[in-house]
Amino acid sequence: MSKTFRRLLISLLVIIVMAGSSHAVTKYEFLTGLLTARGLNWDNSPEAPYNDAPGFLLRTGYVSDTVSKLDSPATRREALRWCIESLGMTFEAGLFTDYPTGFTDDKNLTPFERGCLVIATHMNPPLLSVSDFKGERFSGSSSLTLNEARRFLQRLGNASRNFSLDVIRNPVKGLRVHIHREGVPSGIPEWRFYADGIKTKAAADYFKSSLKAEGYEVSIAGVNGSYSVRSQKLDDYNDVRRLESVAKARGLTTRALPSMSNPNTRVLPRFWIMLAIDPSYFRIAPIASRSGPTELRTLSAIYGSNNVQAAINAGFFGTMKGGKGYPIGALRVNGRNYTLPYNMRGCLAWNEDDEALFAVAESTEDGSYWPEMSNVIQAGPMLIDDGETARYEESFSGGLISARHPRSAVGLSAEGKWVFMAVDGRNGMHSSGATISELTEILRGQGMVYALNLDGGGSTEIMIDGRIWNIPSDGYERRISYGLGAVPR
């Protein structure tokens, strides 16, 4: 019997069980239906028990709740949370906690549930609409009816095959944010758990030994001036829950990153965020710490020490001991040359009159390149030149060009607006990243006439109105040399 046919048979069994039930839909029934609707391969062996489906779902981390009393009725708010989480949309829900939901009683929901409600009504195909409920009231604590459960699961199944989300936000006049997500995860993840903010090596060693006594092997690393412990790969998300509880009781911050391959390569998840900046309200400028670009700092620290409304990481950089570093390639700020062009790679140059140039800079010894431009940054490769895909040879490695990674880019639209774009990656539950070719096509599809690739990978980060709007692939902010900021005029 094929796995596809077995899934269809299980779906029918679930519907029959639920249809024949006179009581409200239980958590057990809904979670079983949810796992089937998502098409996840939970029956890894012929001996896998059918009634273990909810337990398997909770072990994968597709649902992060600790669910008890599986025979009790499921509520609308639980069904909503579980569906959105199962699509790998936990982070996106956090972006929309203050966005209008269209429901009159959304104040009765948690902020995360309000974010889930925004996604459910804005995604394509939609998971639900305001018209599904009487009086525009979601009534999240109401028990889930059979018809509601069927509607949730049928639409969830449709979204599992063809999902996209596009939401436009205008947090500040002159800034337009486009948040995009497509595709859903289809593999079963393993997890690495991290506890951060341990002040001394001795404290990290003690924490490590206490976890080992409970059966967990962890390693220690230095992160941004403190210490972090990292677990081995965990195939049971219940272990993540346990470790999180222990770490938070000690006052530590935690993160959990999934490691997985996606067996359905046609629906790889991808998240990107594009910020359009109106030059009537903002100018762009290179930004660094108060000590300059040789002092590596997180983007949020750089943001806080500059008068900017938005920021993105910028060019490549090297690292040295003691938190020091240096920009790789040209960097000119307000007419001052910090470093010179490197190796015929792509640059962005501009001046106070909003004249801009995207070009490949030749190496010089005296800093005499583009004297009319007061600001220059170098990264590469060039992506778009006068509306066409750039074809410059910039001596980058094949892995940087053709593999999927987190990406950052700066561009100029046909309307004359600056654009910052971040594409998340290296996260099988959230976003697979993009190749240089894919990044170029995304930017061209969004109307860019010029665009330059910036440093990516773990450096990719975008901040708007004092908040990080993407997931750095390491799970924390990497220290960088400098960024690009939107400065109010």
N, C-alpha and C positions, 0 to 999 in steps of 0.2 A: 504494500500500500504506500503510495507516494506521500511525502510530507505535506504537499499542497492539499491532497485529497483528505488527509487526516485532519488538517486544520479546518477544512470546510465541514467535515463531519462533526468536529468538536463544536464549531459555531452553531450547527443545527441543534446539537444536544443542549447547548447553553440556552438557546431560544426556547426549546421545548420545556426545559426545566423552569425557566422564568415565566413562560406563558402559563404553565400549569400551576403556578404558585399563587395562592390567594393572599399571601402576606406581602408587605412591602419588599422591594428588592434588597437583598442583604449585601453586605460588603463582599462576602465570599462570592456571591453570584456576579456582582458587577466587576470585581477584579478578574474573575475568570473570563468574563466576556471581553474585558479590556485587553487582556493579554492576547486573546484570539484576534480581536479587531486590529490590533497593531501588527499582527503577523509575525510575532517574535517566535523563534524556534526554541520553545521550552521543552518539547518532548525529544530530548537528545538521545534517548535509548528506548527500545520497545518496552522496557520495564518501568519507564517513568510513569508514576501514578497520575491519573487524570485529576484527582482531587488535590494534587499538590500545586496546581497552577498559581493560585494566589501567593503561596509561600515562595515559589520560584520568582515571581514578579517582584516581591519585596526584597529578595536576596540580590537581585540584579542592580538595584538602585534606580531603576526607572521610576519607582515611586519611593520617595525619601521618607514618607511618614512611617512612624511606628504604629502599625494598625493592630488593634486588639479587638476581641469579640467579633470575629468574622461573621458570626451568625446574626448580628444585630443589623438593623436597617441602615443602608447607606443614605447620606444626605446629598442634596444638590451641590453644596459647597465641596464636599469630598469628591464627588464625581468630577466636578470641574477641575479641582486641583490635580487629581490623578490623571486625567486626560491630558492636561497641558504639560505636566511633568513627563508623561510617557512619550510625548513628542520631542523631548529634549529642550523645552522652552522655559526652564526655570530662570535662567538669567534674564531673558527678555521680559518675563513677567515682572521682574524687579525694576525694569526700566519704566513701567507704566503704572506704578502705584498711585500716581497723582493725576492720571489721565482720565477724562470723563468716560464713564462706562455706559451711559444711556439708561441706567436703572435708577429708580427713585430711592431704593433702600440700600445702596451700596455701602453706606456708612456702617452697616451692620456686619460687613465683611472685614477680614484682616487686610492690610495693605497688599500682601502677596496675592490674596484672592481677588482683590480688585484688579491687579495686574493681569491675572489669569482671565478675568472676565473681559478685559479689553482685547486680549489676544483672541479669545474664543469668538468674539463678534467681528474682529477685523481680519482674521485669517481667511485664506482662500484655499479650499472651500470652508465656509464658516462652520464652527462647531455648534453655535447657537445664535439666536437673534433675540432682540427685545420682544418681537411679536410672538415668540414661543411661550411667553409667560403673561399672565393676566395683569393688567394694571401697571405694566412696566416695573413690576416687583420681582426680583429674583428669588426672594425668600429662601436664602441659602441653607437655613436649618431644617427646612422641610424634608421629610423622607422622600426618597426617590421613587417615583411611580414606575410601573412597567413600561408605559409608553415613553416616558422620559429616558429611561435606561436604553431602550431600543434606539431612540433618536440619537443620544450621545454616542452609542457604539457604532451605529451605521455611519455617522458623519466622521467619527474617528477613523474608521476603516478607509473611508474615502481620502481623508487627509494623509493617511499613512502611505498612500500611493502617489499623491500629487499635492504637495503642500507649499504654500508661500505666504509671506506676511510682509506688508508694506505699510508703514505708519509714518506720517509726517508730523513733526513737532516744531514749534517756533518758541523756544525758551526765552529768547531775548530778541527785541526788534533788530533786524539786520542779520539774524542767524536763522537758518532753516536746516533742520535735521531730518534726514531720510534714513529710517531704520529698515533694513531688509533681512529677511531670513527665508531660505528655501531648503527643501529636503528635510528628511528626518533620519535619526539613527536607526539602524536595523540590526546591529550586532549586539552581542552580550558583553558588557564591559568588565574589565578588571579595574581595581581602584588603588591609587596610592594616597595614603593619608599623610598630611603634614600638620605639625604643630609648630607655630612660629612665636617669636617674641621671648625666647629663653635668654636671660641676660648674661649668664656665664657658662663657660664650658663645664664647670663642675656641676651646675644645675642640670645641664643637658645630659651629662653622664648619669646622674642620679635618676632622671626621668627615663632614660633609656633602660637602665637596670630594672626599674619598677615595671616597665612594660614587658620586658623579657620574662619577668617572673609570672606575668599573666599570659605568656605564650606568644607575644608579638616581637618579631625581630625588626629593629629600626636602625637607621644610620643617622649620623649627625653631620650637619653642614653649617657653615657660616652664611648668613643672609642679611645683607644691609646693616651690618654692625651688631647683629645679635646672632643667636643660634636657632636652628630648626632641626626637628627630627622627622625622618621620613620612613614610612613603613615599607615593607616588601609589598609586592602586588597582592591585593586581596580580592578573592572572587566572591565574597559574601559581604554585601553592603551593611549587614548587621554588625560586622566588625568595625566598619567606619563609624557607625552610630555609637558603639561602645567607646572607641578611642576618642571620639569627639567629646563625649560626656566627661571622660577622665581629664582631657586637656583643658576643657573650659572650666572645670572645677579648680584648676590651678591658675586660672586667669590668662590662659594662652589663647591666641587666635588660631583658627584652624582652616584648612582647605582640603578638598578632596578632588583629585584629577583623574578622569577616566582614561584608560588605555584600551583601545579596541580597534579592530579592523571592521570595515563596513562591508558586509557581503553583497549588498545591493548597490553597486557602484553607480547606478543610474539616478539614485536619489540621495547622493552624499549631502549631508547638511552643510550649509554655508551661511554665515552671518557677516554682513557688512554694514557700516554706518558711514554716511556721507554728510559732511557739514558744508553748506553753501554760505559764503560770507559776502555780504553786500559791502562793496568798497565805499559806499556813501556813509556808512556807519563805522567801519573798521578798516584799519590798515594791517598788513601782516608784517611781522618782524622776527628775526632770529632771537631766541631767548635762552638764557643759561642761568646758572646759579650766580649769586653776587660775586663769587670768586672767579667767574669766567668759565669757559668751556673745558678747561683742564680739570675742573672739580666735578666728578661724576655725582649726579643727584637724580632722584626719581623725578618723573615728569610732574607729579603733584607738588613736590618741593620747589621745582623750578617755576611752576605755575604760581605758587603762593608768593614768590619773591619778585614777580613781575606784574605789571598792571595789564592783565589780559583777561579776556572773557572766554577764550577757548584756546586749546593748544594740541599739538600732535608732535610725536617724536620726529626728529629730522634726519640728518646725515649719519653716515657710518662713523665709528670711532674705535680707537684702540684703548686698552686698559693697562694700568700700571699698579704697583703696590700703593697701599695707603689711600685707596679711594680716588686715585688720580687717573686721568686719561687724556686723550687728545683726539681732535677731529681728524678724520681721514678725508683728504681732499679739501677743496676751497671752502673757506669760511670768511666772509667779510661782513662786518656789522657797522652800520652807520659810517662807512668809508674806511674803517680800520680793518686791515688784513690780519687775521689770526693765522691762517694757513693758506698754502698755495694750491693750485689745481693739481690733480693727480691722474695720470694715466688715461687721458682722453675720455673721461666719463661725464655723464650728463649733469647739468647744472641748471639752477634757477637763479636768475639775476633780476633785480628790480630797483626802482628808485622812488623818491618821495612824490614824484609826479604820476605814479601808477603806471609807469612804463615798465614792461616786463619782457624778459628774454628767456626762453627755454633753449639751451644749446649745449654742445659738447665743448668744453674748455681745453685749450692746449696748455701744457705745462709752461710756466714762466719762472724766472728767477727773481724778478723785481716787482711782481704784483701789478703789472701794467695792463692786465687784461680788463676789458670792459670798464674803462675809467668813468664812464657816465653813469654807472650803476653803483649805488651806495651799499647795496646788500647782495651777497652771493652765498648760496649754499650748494654743495655738491653731494650727489649720492649716485643714482643710476640703477638700471639703465633708463634712458629716455623711453617713454611709453607712447606718447602721441605728439606728433609734430604737424601743426596746421591741419588738424582734423584727420590725419592719416596715421596708421601704425608706424612708429619710428623703426628704422632699420639700421641703427648704428651698432657697430662692433665695439663693445666696451670691455672686453676681456674679463667677463664674469664667469664663474664656474657653471657647468651644466646643471649642477644641483640647485644653485640659486635661481636659475632661469626656469627649469622645467619641472621641478618638484613643487608640491603644494606646501606653502608655508603661510604663516601670518604675514600680512603685507600692510605697508603704509604708503600713501601717495599724496602728492600735492598737484592740483590741476587748475586750469583756467577754463571756464565755461564759455559757450558762445555768447552768453549775455554779459560777459565781463566780470563774473563773480569768481572769487577764489574758492577753491574746494579742497578740503581735507578729507581723505578717505582712509578708513581702517578696515581690513578684512581679518577676522579672527581665524585661527587655525590650530592644528595639533591637539584637537579636542574632539573625539569621535562622537560625543553626545551633543555638541554645540556647533562646531564649525570645522570643516576639513582644511580650510585655507584655500589658496589659489596659486596657480602658476603665473608667471609673468604674462603669458598670453591671455589667460583668463582674467587677470587684473585689468589688462588693456581693454578687453572687450566689455567688461563691466563699466569702465570709465567712458568708453566711447558710447555705450548705450545710454549713459546719463548725460550726454551732450558735451563732453569735454573736447576742446580743440587743441589743448596742450596738456601734457601730464608727465610727471617725473616720479619714478619709483624712489622711495626713501628707505632707510634702514627698516628691516622687518623682524621676523622671528619674535624672540622674547621681548624686543624693544617696542613692538607695535602697541601703541596706546593713544587714546584720544580723550581729552577732557573738555567738557562744555559746562559753563556756568558752575564751576567748582566741583564737578562730579566726573568720575571715570565712567565712560559709556561703552566700554567693551571689556572683554576678559583677556588680560595679558596671559600668554600661553603658559608661563611658569606658575600662574596662580597668584603672583605678586608682582609689584612694579620693579622693573629692572632699572638700575642706575644708568643714566645716559649722559652724554656730553652736552647736548643742546637740543632745543626743539624749535618749532615754529608756533608763534602765537598770534591771535587776533586781538589787536589793541584798539580800544574805543577811540574814535576821533574826537 
